[in-house]
Amino acid sequence: MKGKDIIRETAKIHGVSVQEVRRELIIAMNEAMNSPDPAAREFWAEYTGKGSRLSPEKFVEILSEKACKAMEKGTL
């Protein structure tokens, strides 16, 4: 599923606007990118270049793919 579709569905489920979901994702992404946690730093280094940022749509696509792979392996 594409990131924009995931965001739209999330907004619908929670009765909020797509803009609100995107805004909250950006806030969460900014906090996570500044985390001192080595696992978080590794995640962001893998998906972003130095100084670059993911769009909320791309971020949820990556998380969705990772979750599907983990489910296939039985690790989620």
N, C-alpha and C positions, 0 to 999 in steps of 0.2 A: 504494500500500500504506500502511496506517495505521502510525503510529509504534510503537504497542504491538506490532504484528505484526512489524515490522522488528527491534525489540529482542528479542522472543521468538525469532525465527529466528536472530539473531546469537548469543544465549545457547546455543541448541541446537547450532549449528555449532561453537562453541568449547568446548562441554561445561562451561559455567558457568551459574550461576543468572541469572534475569532481574534480580534485585536487584543482582548484581555488575555486570552490563552497565550498568544505570541509574547505579550509584555511580560507575563509571569515566567515564561520559558527563558526569555532573555535575562531576567533577574536571576533565575536559578543558574543559568549557564555562567553568568559573570561571577557569581559566588563560587561555583565549582572550579572555574578556571583559576581562581586565586587560592585554592585550597593548598595547604602544605602537605596533604596526604600524598605519598609517593604513587599510589595506585591512580589517584585522580590526575596527577601530573603526567603519568605515563599515558593515560587515556587521551588527554588533550594533546600531548606531543604527537601521538599517533595520527590524530585527525586534523590537526591544524599546523600550519607552518608558523614560524616565528612571527608573532604579532597578528596573525590572521584570526578571523572569527568564523564560526559556522553560523549559518542562518538557523532559526528555530526549525524550519522545515527539514533541513539536512540533518540537524541534530536528532530529531525524532525518527528519521529514516534509519540512521546509524543505530540508535538504541533498539529499534524494532528488529533490524537485521541481527543484532547481537542476541536479543532475546530469543528469536526463532532458532538460531544456531544452538544456543544453550538448551533450549527445549528439546531439540533433536538429539543432543548428546545426553540428555537427562540430567543436566547440571543446573536446571532452573526449577 
